[in-house]
Amino acid sequence: MATPKRRISHARTHNRKAKFLGALSAPAHTVCAHCGEIIQTYRACGNCGYYRGRQVLKIAAEEEK
């Protein structure tokens, strides 16, 4: 099996990791069409329980009404 001939410097290691970690991004956000709350894309709204125009979650605050 091949082994490295020289030690990899900290600068090279950190430079390589910075390129990889710099490409990562936070999850995309959007606005709920029903209540206007900021939510993650492709997720049901935690505030009102709606996803793509229909209610998919029962929220405790709405059950009390």
FENUR-V765476 format. One record per residue. RES is the residue in three letters. D_LAST is the distance of its C-alpha to the last C-alpha in Angstrom with 1 decimal. Layout:
<<RES	D_LAST> <RES	D_LAST>>
//
This chain:
<<MET	68.8> <ALA	68.9> <THR	68.3> <PRO	67.9> <LYS	71.2> <ARG	69.7> <ARG	66.8> <ILE	63.9> <SER	63.4> <HIS	60.2> <ALA	60.2> <ARG	60.3> <THR	57.6> <HIS	55.2> <ASN	56.0> <ARG	55.1> <LYS	51.9> <ALA	50.9> <LYS	51.3> <PHE	49.0> <LEU	46.3> <GLY	46.5> <ALA	45.7> <LEU	42.3> <SER	39.3> <ALA	35.7> <PRO	33.1> <ALA	32.2> <HIS	29.0> <THR	27.3> <VAL	24.4> <CYS	21.2> <ALA	21.4> <HIS	17.7> <CYS	16.6> <GLY	20.1> <GLU	20.0> <ILE	23.4> <ILE	23.6> <GLN	26.5> <THR	28.0> <TYR	27.5> <ARG	24.4> <ALA	20.7> <CYS	18.6> <GLY	17.2> <ASN	14.8> <CYS	13.1> <GLY	14.9> <TYR	16.9> <TYR	20.7> <ARG	23.1> <GLY	20.7> <ARG	18.7> <GLN	15.8> <VAL	17.7> <LEU	15.5> <LYS	12.1> <ILE	10.6> <ALA	9.2> <ALA	7.1> <GLU	5.4> <GLU	5.5> <GLU	3.8> <LYS	0.0>>
//
